[in-house]
Amino acid sequence: MMQVTLSRPTNRHLAHLWVTFLFVVLLAGCAGQPPQPDMARKPGDWKSQHERLTTLSRWDIAGKVAIRTPEDSESANLDWQRTPDHYRIMVSGPFGAGRNTLEGNSRSVTLTNGDGTFRAATPEALMEDRMGWSLPVSALDYWIRGLPAPGTPHRVNRDDTGFPEVMHQNGWTIQYRDWTRADGLWLPRRLIMDYGELHSVLVLNQWQPSPSAK
């Protein structure tokens, strides 16, 4: 992950920065309420699945995200498809902005929306080019698995079962409020994410951690 230096943005800019953040890491889609797991998390479950979570590199996710700043609050649908060598991300209807599609791999990233098509070598570079800011967008790839992103300091508080409860990294506080079970894995379903005065709720209603190749 690239080194990130953050200055303190204004409250108005925070909402726009988060929109771009979503463009880079989320894909739009309808998300229904998932069935509740028929079992409870137990001590030892996290340790037993940790290696598989670390190597997980293919998934389909659908859900919703909501953000709140002192000036405004908005929400969007999301759907995120990832394979080991490619990702395709769409966000439709965030803050009235229509559909945004981002596709990329380890070499380049393309973002297409109503303003045109934009290219960069990395998601971070694309954000820097379009917004003049660079946020640790690649970290969410790990946070949605309950893992800290590699390469930067972090602190994790765990619950009674050993699962992450609160994570602090890159200036963000991530709270894991609910978990779901898919393909034999316990995966985060509801995350509360805070950065300064920005408050975000990410609900991952549909988790397919190892979908068939399309």
Accessible surface in RSA format (square Angstrom, percent):
REM  Atomic radii and reference values for relative SASA: ProtOr
REM  Chains: A
REM  Algorithm: Lee & Richards
REM  Probe-radius: 1.40
REM  Slices: 20
REM RES _ NUM      All-atoms   Total-Side   Main-Chain    Non-polar    All polar
REM                ABS   REL    ABS   REL    ABS   REL    ABS   REL    ABS   REL
RES MET A   1    91.96  47.6   6.59   4.4  85.37 203.3  19.38  16.5  72.58  96.2
RES MET A   2    83.58  43.3  66.23  43.8  17.34  41.3  74.24  63.1   9.34  12.4
RES GLN A   3   150.68  84.3 128.41  93.8  22.28  53.0  59.01 125.6  91.67  69.5
RES VAL A   4    31.18  20.5  11.60  10.5  19.58  47.2  12.12  10.5  19.07  51.7
RES THR A   5   118.96  84.6  96.87  98.2  22.08  52.6  72.54  97.4  46.42  70.2
RES LEU A   6    55.91  31.1  24.38  17.4  31.52  79.2  24.38  17.1  31.52  84.8
RES SER A   7    69.57  58.8  60.31  80.5   9.26  21.3  31.27  66.6  38.30  53.7
RES ARG A   8   167.64  70.4 137.00  69.8  30.64  73.0  71.19  97.3  96.46  58.5
RES PRO A   9    14.78  10.8   3.96   3.6  10.81  39.3   6.29   5.2   8.49  52.7
RES THR A  10    78.45  55.8  71.18  72.2   7.27  17.3  76.34 102.5   2.11   3.2
RES ASN A  11    45.30  31.2  40.28  38.9   5.02  12.1   3.84   9.2  41.46  40.1
RES ARG A  12   182.05  76.4 174.07  88.7   7.98  19.0  53.40  73.0 128.65  78.0
RES HIS A  13    82.69  45.2  82.68  57.5   0.01   0.0  52.38  54.0  30.31  35.3
RES LEU A  14    11.30   6.3  11.29   8.1   0.01   0.0  11.29   7.9   0.01   0.0
RES ALA A  15    25.40  23.4  25.40  39.2   0.00   0.0  25.40  35.8   0.00   0.0
RES HIS A  16    98.92  54.1  96.85  67.3   2.07   5.3  58.77  60.6  40.15  46.7
RES LEU A  17     5.50   3.1   5.50   3.9   0.00   0.0   5.50   3.9   0.00   0.0
RES TRP A  18     5.41   2.2   4.57   2.2   0.84   2.0   5.22   2.8   0.19   0.3
RES VAL A  19    21.68  14.3  21.68  19.6   0.00   0.0  21.68  18.8   0.00   0.0
RES THR A  20    10.64   7.6  10.64  10.8   0.00   0.0   4.55   6.1   6.08   9.2
RES PHE A  21     3.17   1.6   3.17   2.0   0.00   0.0   3.17   1.9   0.00   0.0
RES LEU A  22     0.68   0.4   0.68   0.5   0.00   0.0   0.68   0.5   0.00   0.0
RES PHE A  23    20.68  10.3  19.22  11.9   1.45   3.8  19.46  11.8   1.22   3.5
RES VAL A  24     4.11   2.7   1.76   1.6   2.35   5.7   1.76   1.5   2.35   6.4
RES VAL A  25     7.58   5.0   7.24   6.6   0.34   0.8   7.58   6.6   0.00   0.0
RES LEU A  26     1.34   0.7   1.34   1.0   0.00   0.0   1.34   0.9   0.00   0.0
RES LEU A  27     0.63   0.3   0.63   0.4   0.00   0.0   0.63   0.4   0.00   0.0
RES ALA A  28     8.83   8.1   0.41   0.6   8.42  19.1   0.55   0.8   8.28  21.9
RES GLY A  29    22.44  27.7   0.00   N/A  22.44  27.7  22.41  61.5   0.03   0.1
RES CYS A  30   114.00  86.2  97.52 108.8  16.48  38.7  36.58  92.7  77.41  83.5
RES ALA A  31    15.16  13.9   0.00   0.0  15.16  34.5   0.79   1.1  14.37  38.1
RES GLY A  32    40.93  50.5   0.00   N/A  40.93  50.5  36.46 100.1   4.47  10.0
RES GLN A  33   133.06  74.4 100.36  73.3  32.71  77.9  53.73 114.4  79.34  60.2
RES PRO A  34    17.67  12.9   8.87   8.1   8.80  32.0  13.18  10.9   4.49  27.9
RES PRO A  35   121.06  88.2 103.65  94.5  17.41  63.3 115.42  95.3   5.63  35.0
RES GLN A  36   118.32  66.2  95.89  70.1  22.43  53.4  59.99 127.7  58.34  44.2
RES PRO A  37    37.11  27.0  11.09  10.1  26.02  94.6  20.82  17.2  16.29 101.2
RES ASP A  38   136.87  95.9  94.82  94.4  42.05  99.4  52.05 122.5  84.82  84.6
RES MET A  39    92.49  47.9  73.40  48.6  19.09  45.5  76.75  65.2  15.75  20.9
RES ALA A  40    76.04  69.9  61.80  95.4  14.25  32.4  67.89  95.6   8.15  21.6
RES ARG A  41    66.09  27.7  50.69  25.8  15.39  36.6   3.37   4.6  62.71  38.0
RES LYS A  42   112.82  55.0 112.49  69.0   0.33   0.8  88.04  79.2  24.77  26.4
RES PRO A  43   105.05  76.6  84.58  77.1  20.47  74.4  85.22  70.4  19.84 123.3
RES GLY A  44    45.05  55.6   0.00   N/A  45.05  55.6  33.15  91.0  11.90  26.6
RES ASP A  45    25.08  17.6  23.78  23.7   1.30   3.1   4.72  11.1  20.36  20.3
RES TRP A  46    17.23   6.9  17.23   8.3   0.00   0.0  15.82   8.4   1.41   2.3
RES LYS A  47   177.86  86.8 162.75  99.9  15.11  36.0 107.83  97.1  70.03  74.6
RES SER A  48    93.62  79.1  53.30  71.1  40.32  92.9  50.35 107.2  43.27  60.6
RES GLN A  49    12.88   7.2   9.62   7.0   3.27   7.8  11.10  23.6   1.78   1.4
RES HIS A  50    78.70  43.0  78.70  54.7   0.00   0.0  47.03  48.5  31.67  36.9
RES GLU A  51   137.65  79.0 133.40 100.9   4.25  10.1  49.93  96.6  87.72  71.6
RES ARG A  52    94.62  39.7  88.77  45.3   5.85  13.9  52.12  71.2  42.51  25.8
RES LEU A  53     0.00   0.0   0.00   0.0   0.00   0.0   0.00   0.0   0.00   0.0
RES THR A  54    71.20  50.6  57.50  58.3  13.70  32.6  56.28  75.6  14.93  22.6
RES THR A  55    97.73  69.5  74.71  75.7  23.02  54.9  67.08  90.1  30.65  46.3
RES LEU A  56    15.29   8.5   7.61   5.4   7.67  19.3  12.17   8.5   3.12   8.4
RES SER A  57    36.49  30.8  33.79  45.1   2.70   6.2  18.02  38.4  18.46  25.9
RES ARG A  58    69.67  29.3  69.43  35.4   0.24   0.6  15.11  20.6  54.56  33.1
RES TRP A  59     0.00   0.0   0.00   0.0   0.00   0.0   0.00   0.0   0.00   0.0
RES ASP A  60    17.41  12.2  16.20  16.1   1.21   2.9   8.36  19.7   9.05   9.0
RES ILE A  61     1.10   0.6   0.00   0.0   1.10   2.7   0.98   0.7   0.13   0.3
RES ALA A  62     7.67   7.0   7.23  11.2   0.44   1.0   7.23  10.2   0.44   1.2
RES GLY A  63     0.00   0.0   0.00   N/A   0.00   0.0   0.00   0.0   0.00   0.0
RES LYS A  64    91.38  44.6  91.00  55.8   0.38   0.9  65.62  59.1  25.76  27.4
RES VAL A  65     4.25   2.8   2.72   2.5   1.53   3.7   4.10   3.6   0.15   0.4
RES ALA A  66    41.34  38.0  39.71  61.3   1.63   3.7  40.42  56.9   0.92   2.4
RES ILE A  67     6.98   4.0   3.86   2.9   3.12   7.5   5.61   4.0   1.37   3.7
RES ARG A  68   131.63  55.3 130.91  66.7   0.72   1.7  41.90  57.3  89.73  54.4
RES THR A  69    10.13   7.2   2.42   2.5   7.71  18.4   2.90   3.9   7.23  10.9
RES PRO A  70    81.47  59.4  34.94  31.9  46.53 169.1  48.30  39.9  33.17 206.1
RES GLU A  71   112.33  64.5  75.41  57.0  36.93  87.9  62.07 120.1  50.26  41.0
RES ASP A  72    75.29  52.7  64.31  64.0  10.98  26.0  25.40  59.8  49.89  49.8
RES SER A  73    69.42  58.7  54.77  73.1  14.65  33.8  19.56  41.7  49.86  69.8
RES GLU A  74    66.05  37.9  56.60  42.8   9.45  22.5  14.13  27.3  51.92  42.4
RES SER A  75    70.55  59.6  58.35  77.9  12.20  28.1  21.72  46.3  48.83  68.4
RES ALA A  76     8.29   7.6   0.06   0.1   8.22  18.7   7.55  10.6   0.74   2.0
RES ASN A  77    44.80  30.9  43.36  41.9   1.43   3.5   0.82   2.0  43.98  42.5
RES LEU A  78     0.57   0.3   0.57   0.4   0.00   0.0   0.57   0.4   0.00   0.0
RES ASP A  79    32.52  22.8  32.52  32.4   0.00   0.0   0.00   0.0  32.52  32.4
RES TRP A  80     9.62   3.9   9.62   4.7   0.00   0.0   8.40   4.5   1.22   2.0
RES GLN A  81    50.40  28.2  49.65  36.3   0.75   1.8  10.14  21.6  40.26  30.5
RES ARG A  82    53.57  22.5  51.83  26.4   1.74   4.1   3.17   4.3  50.39  30.5
RES THR A  83    44.56  31.7  42.18  42.8   2.38   5.7  40.40  54.3   4.16   6.3
RES PRO A  84    84.94  61.9  54.66  49.8  30.28 110.1  55.58  45.9  29.35 182.4
RES ASP A  85   109.28  76.6  96.56  96.1  12.72  30.1  45.02 106.0  64.26  64.1
RES HIS A  86    70.67  38.6  67.40  46.8   3.28   8.4  45.06  46.4  25.61  29.8
RES TYR A  87    34.98  16.3  34.40  19.6   0.58   1.5  34.84  26.2   0.14   0.2
RES ARG A  88    84.40  35.4  84.04  42.8   0.36   0.9  20.86  28.5  63.54  38.5
RES ILE A  89     3.27   1.9   3.17   2.4   0.10   0.2   3.17   2.3   0.10   0.3
RES MET A  90    24.84  12.9  24.84  16.4   0.00   0.0  22.38  19.0   2.46   3.3
RES VAL A  91     0.62   0.4   0.62   0.6   0.00   0.0   0.62   0.5   0.00   0.0
RES SER A  92    35.29  29.8  30.49  40.7   4.79  11.0  16.91  36.0  18.38  25.7
RES GLY A  93    42.18  52.0   0.00   N/A  42.18  52.0  26.27  72.1  15.91  35.6
RES PRO A  94     0.00   0.0   0.00   0.0   0.00   0.0   0.00   0.0   0.00   0.0
RES PHE A  95    54.61  27.3  22.87  14.2  31.73  82.6  29.30  17.8  25.31  72.4
RES GLY A  96    77.52  95.6   0.00   N/A  77.52  95.6  38.79 106.5  38.73  86.7
RES ALA A  97    56.30  51.8  26.18  40.4  30.11  68.5  37.64  53.0  18.65  49.4
RES GLY A  98    36.56  45.1   0.00   N/A  36.56  45.1  33.99  93.3   2.56   5.7
RES ARG A  99   143.24  60.1 127.35  64.9  15.89  37.8  42.87  58.6 100.37  60.8
RES ASN A 100     3.63   2.5   2.25   2.2   1.38   3.3   0.38   0.9   3.25   3.1
RES THR A 101    23.92  17.0  22.81  23.1   1.10   2.6  14.65  19.7   9.27  14.0
RES LEU A 102     0.25   0.1   0.04   0.0   0.21   0.5   0.04   0.0   0.21   0.6
RES GLU A 103    69.80  40.1  66.31  50.2   3.49   8.3  16.50  31.9  53.30  43.5
RES GLY A 104     5.12   6.3   0.00   N/A   5.12   6.3   4.94  13.5   0.18   0.4
RES ASN A 105    38.44  26.5  28.53  27.6   9.91  23.9   6.42  15.5  32.02  30.9
RES SER A 106   105.74  89.4  64.98  86.7  40.76  93.9  58.62 124.8  47.12  66.0
RES ARG A 107   176.43  74.1 157.45  80.3  18.98  45.2  76.75 104.9  99.69  60.4
RES SER A 108    53.65  45.3  53.62  71.6   0.03   0.1  27.83  59.3  25.82  36.2
RES VAL A 109     0.60   0.4   0.03   0.0   0.57   1.4   0.46   0.4   0.14   0.4
RES THR A 110    29.15  20.7  28.39  28.8   0.75   1.8  18.38  24.7  10.77  16.3
RES LEU A 111     6.02   3.4   6.02   4.3   0.00   0.0   6.02   4.2   0.00   0.0
RES THR A 112    59.45  42.3  57.53  58.3   1.92   4.6  45.46  61.1  13.98  21.1
RES ASN A 113    29.78  20.5  15.83  15.3  13.95  33.6   8.63  20.8  21.15  20.4
RES GLY A 114    84.62 104.3   0.00   N/A  84.62 104.3  45.67 125.3  38.95  87.2
RES ASP A 115   116.64  81.7  84.28  83.9  32.36  76.5  18.99  44.7  97.65  97.4
RES GLY A 116    31.46  38.8   0.00   N/A  31.46  38.8  30.57  83.9   0.90   2.0
RES THR A 117    68.79  48.9  39.87  40.4  28.93  68.9  21.75  29.2  47.04  71.1
RES PHE A 118    35.63  17.8  31.62  19.6   4.00  10.4  35.63  21.6   0.00   0.0
RES ARG A 119   175.17  73.5 152.01  77.5  23.16  55.1  57.81  79.0 117.36  71.1
RES ALA A 120    19.30  17.7   4.51   7.0  14.79  33.6  18.37  25.9   0.92   2.4
RES ALA A 121    61.80  56.8  51.97  80.2   9.83  22.4  54.47  76.7   7.33  19.4
RES THR A 122    53.50  38.0  52.89  53.6   0.60   1.4  50.67  68.1   2.83   4.3
RES PRO A 123    23.16  16.9  23.16  21.1   0.00   0.0  23.16  19.1   0.00   0.0
RES GLU A 124     7.16   4.1   7.16   5.4   0.00   0.0   0.55   1.1   6.61   5.4
RES ALA A 125    37.74  34.7  31.95  49.3   5.78  13.2  35.03  49.3   2.71   7.2
RES LEU A 126     1.65   0.9   1.65   1.2   0.00   0.0   1.65   1.2   0.00   0.0
RES MET A 127     0.01   0.0   0.00   0.0   0.01   0.0   0.01   0.0   0.00   0.0
RES GLU A 128    82.29  47.2  76.63  58.0   5.66  13.5  39.61  76.6  42.68  34.8
RES ASP A 129    98.14  68.7  67.35  67.0  30.80  72.8  22.08  52.0  76.06  75.9
RES ARG A 130   103.01  43.2  78.68  40.1  24.33  57.9   8.37  11.4  94.63  57.4
RES MET A 131    67.15  34.8  45.09  29.8  22.07  52.5  28.02  23.8  39.13  51.8
RES GLY A 132    50.57  62.4   0.00   N/A  50.57  62.4  27.24  74.8  23.33  52.3
RES TRP A 133    56.96  22.9  54.80  26.5   2.16   5.1  42.01  22.4  14.96  24.3
RES SER A 134    12.94  10.9   9.67  12.9   3.27   7.5   9.67  20.6   3.27   4.6
RES LEU A 135     9.71   5.4   9.71   6.9   0.00   0.0   9.71   6.8   0.00   0.0
RES PRO A 136     3.19   2.3   2.83   2.6   0.36   1.3   2.83   2.3   0.36   2.2
RES VAL A 137     0.62   0.4   0.43   0.4   0.20   0.5   0.43   0.4   0.20   0.5
RES SER A 138    38.23  32.3  30.78  41.1   7.45  17.2  24.82  52.9  13.42  18.8
RES ALA A 139     0.00   0.0   0.00   0.0   0.00   0.0   0.00   0.0   0.00   0.0
RES LEU A 140     1.77   1.0   1.77   1.3   0.00   0.0   1.77   1.2   0.00   0.0
RES ASP A 141    20.79  14.6  20.62  20.5   0.17   0.4  12.96  30.5   7.83   7.8
RES TYR A 142    62.47  29.2  62.47  35.5   0.00   0.0  24.99  18.8  37.48  46.2
RES TRP A 143     0.73   0.3   0.73   0.4   0.00   0.0   0.73   0.4   0.00   0.0
RES ILE A 144     0.15   0.1   0.15   0.1   0.00   0.0   0.15   0.1   0.00   0.0
RES ARG A 145     6.74   2.8   6.74   3.4   0.00   0.0   0.00   0.0   6.74   4.1
RES GLY A 146     2.73   3.4   0.00   N/A   2.73   3.4   0.00   0.0   2.73   6.1
RES LEU A 147     9.40   5.2   9.40   6.7   0.00   0.0   9.40   6.6   0.00   0.0
RES PRO A 148    36.58  26.7  29.25  26.7   7.33  26.6  29.25  24.2   7.33  45.5
RES ALA A 149     1.25   1.2   0.00   0.0   1.25   2.8   0.00   0.0   1.25   3.3
RES PRO A 150    75.47  55.0  63.81  58.2  11.66  42.4  74.32  61.4   1.15   7.1
RES GLY A 151    81.96 101.1   0.00   N/A  81.96 101.1  41.80 114.7  40.16  89.9
RES THR A 152    30.45  21.7  21.26  21.6   9.19  21.9  24.36  32.7   6.10   9.2
RES PRO A 153   123.84  90.3 107.47  98.0  16.37  59.5 118.90  98.2   4.94  30.7
RES HIS A 154    94.75  51.8  62.68  43.6  32.07  82.0  44.32  45.7  50.43  58.7
RES ARG A 155   140.48  59.0 136.44  69.6   4.05   9.6  63.04  86.2  77.45  46.9
RES VAL A 156    35.23  23.2   9.62   8.7  25.61  61.7   9.62   8.4  25.61  69.5
RES ASN A 157    67.11  46.3  62.29  60.2   4.82  11.6  20.19  48.6  46.92  45.4
RES ARG A 158   121.32  50.9  91.48  46.6  29.85  71.1  38.92  53.2  82.40  49.9
RES ASP A 159    35.08  24.6  21.25  21.1  13.83  32.7  19.53  46.0  15.55  15.5
RES ASP A 160   147.05 103.0 116.78 116.2  30.27  71.6  40.01  94.2 107.04 106.7
RES THR A 161    29.08  20.7  25.41  25.8   3.66   8.7  26.61  35.7   2.46   3.7
RES GLY A 162    27.13  33.5   0.00   N/A  27.13  33.5  24.54  67.3   2.59   5.8
RES PHE A 163     0.00   0.0   0.00   0.0   0.00   0.0   0.00   0.0   0.00   0.0
RES PRO A 164     0.83   0.6   0.33   0.3   0.50   1.8   0.33   0.3   0.50   3.1
RES GLU A 165    81.48  46.8  80.06  60.6   1.42   3.4  18.63  36.0  62.84  51.3
RES VAL A 166    31.77  20.9  31.77  28.8   0.00   0.0  31.77  27.6   0.00   0.0
RES MET A 167     0.10   0.1   0.10   0.1   0.00   0.0   0.10   0.1   0.00   0.0
RES HIS A 168    47.37  25.9  45.27  31.5   2.09   5.4  33.81  34.8  13.56  15.8
RES GLN A 169     5.34   3.0   0.00   0.0   5.34  12.7   3.91   8.3   1.44   1.1
RES ASN A 170    35.14  24.2  12.72  12.3  22.43  54.0  19.87  47.8  15.28  14.8
RES GLY A 171    61.11  75.4   0.00   N/A  61.11  75.4  35.66  97.9  25.45  57.0
RES TRP A 172     8.09   3.2   6.13   3.0   1.96   4.6   4.58   2.4   3.51   5.7
RES THR A 173    38.75  27.6  38.68  39.2   0.07   0.2  16.80  22.6  21.95  33.2
RES ILE A 174     0.00   0.0   0.00   0.0   0.00   0.0   0.00   0.0   0.00   0.0
RES GLN A 175    42.31  23.7  42.31  30.9   0.00   0.0   4.28   9.1  38.03  28.8
RES TYR A 176    11.13   5.2   0.00   0.0  11.13  29.0   0.00   0.0  11.13  13.7
RES ARG A 177   132.27  55.5  99.50  50.7  32.77  78.0  31.21  42.7 101.06  61.2
RES ASP A 178    40.97  28.7  38.64  38.5   2.33   5.5  10.93  25.7  30.03  30.0
RES TRP A 179    13.22   5.3   6.64   3.2   6.57  15.4   4.29   2.3   8.93  14.5
RES THR A 180    12.02   8.6  12.02  12.2   0.00   0.0   4.50   6.0   7.52  11.4
RES ARG A 181    86.88  36.5  62.81  32.0  24.07  57.3  15.28  20.9  71.60  43.4
RES ALA A 182    18.85  17.3  11.51  17.8   7.34  16.7  18.85  26.5   0.00   0.0
RES ASP A 183    82.36  57.7  53.29  53.0  29.08  68.8  26.48  62.3  55.88  55.7
RES GLY A 184    45.66  56.3   0.00   N/A  45.66  56.3  22.85  62.7  22.81  51.1
RES LEU A 185     1.30   0.7   1.30   0.9   0.00   0.0   1.30   0.9   0.00   0.0
RES TRP A 186     8.15   3.3   8.15   3.9   0.00   0.0   7.22   3.9   0.93   1.5
RES LEU A 187     0.00   0.0   0.00   0.0   0.00   0.0   0.00   0.0   0.00   0.0
RES PRO A 188     0.00   0.0   0.00   0.0   0.00   0.0   0.00   0.0   0.00   0.0
RES ARG A 189    22.69   9.5  22.69  11.6   0.00   0.0   2.21   3.0  20.48  12.4
RES ARG A 190    80.88  34.0  80.88  41.2   0.00   0.0  13.62  18.6  67.26  40.8
RES LEU A 191     0.00   0.0   0.00   0.0   0.00   0.0   0.00   0.0   0.00   0.0
RES ILE A 192     7.37   4.2   7.37   5.5   0.00   0.0   7.37   5.3   0.00   0.0
RES MET A 193     0.59   0.3   0.59   0.4   0.00   0.0   0.00   0.0   0.59   0.8
RES ASP A 194    38.22  26.8  36.28  36.1   1.93   4.6  19.16  45.1  19.05  19.0
RES TYR A 195    21.02   9.8  20.59  11.7   0.43   1.1  13.30  10.0   7.72   9.5
RES GLY A 196    47.23  58.2   0.00   N/A  47.23  58.2  14.36  39.4  32.87  73.6
RES GLU A 197    95.99  55.1  78.80  59.6  17.19  40.9  37.40  72.3  58.59  47.8
RES LEU A 198     4.28   2.4   3.76   2.7   0.52   1.3   3.86   2.7   0.42   1.1
RES HIS A 199    44.40  24.3  44.17  30.7   0.23   0.6  28.35  29.2  16.05  18.7
RES SER A 200     0.00   0.0   0.00   0.0   0.00   0.0   0.00   0.0   0.00   0.0
RES VAL A 201    30.05  19.8  29.15  26.4   0.90   2.2  29.15  25.3   0.90   2.5
RES LEU A 202     3.16   1.8   3.16   2.3   0.00   0.0   3.16   2.2   0.00   0.0
RES VAL A 203    29.26  19.3  29.26  26.5   0.00   0.0  29.26  25.4   0.00   0.0
RES LEU A 204     0.56   0.3   0.43   0.3   0.13   0.3   0.43   0.3   0.13   0.3
RES ASN A 205    11.70   8.1   7.63   7.4   4.07   9.8   0.11   0.3  11.59  11.2
RES GLN A 206    86.88  48.6  82.26  60.1   4.62  11.0  30.42  64.7  56.46  42.8
RES TRP A 207    18.67   7.5   1.33   0.6  17.35  40.7   1.33   0.7  17.35  28.1
RES GLN A 208    99.64  55.7  97.18  71.0   2.45   5.8  28.25  60.1  71.39  54.1
RES PRO A 209     3.52   2.6   3.52   3.2   0.00   0.0   3.52   2.9   0.00   0.0
RES SER A 210    62.04  52.4  35.93  47.9  26.12  60.2  25.97  55.3  36.08  50.5
RES PRO A 211    18.09  13.2   8.27   7.5   9.82  35.7  15.03  12.4   3.06  19.0
RES SER A 212    98.58  83.3  79.23 105.7  19.35  44.6  48.13 102.5  50.45  70.7
RES ALA A 213    83.64  76.9  52.87  81.6  30.77  70.0  54.01  76.1  29.64  78.5
RES LYS A 214   189.66  92.5 108.76  66.7  80.90 192.6 122.31 110.1  67.35  71.7
END  Absolute sums over single chains surface
CHAIN  1 A    10367.0       7856.3       2510.7       5253.0       5114.0
END  Absolute sums over all chains
TOTAL         10367.0       7856.3       2510.7       5253.0       5114.0
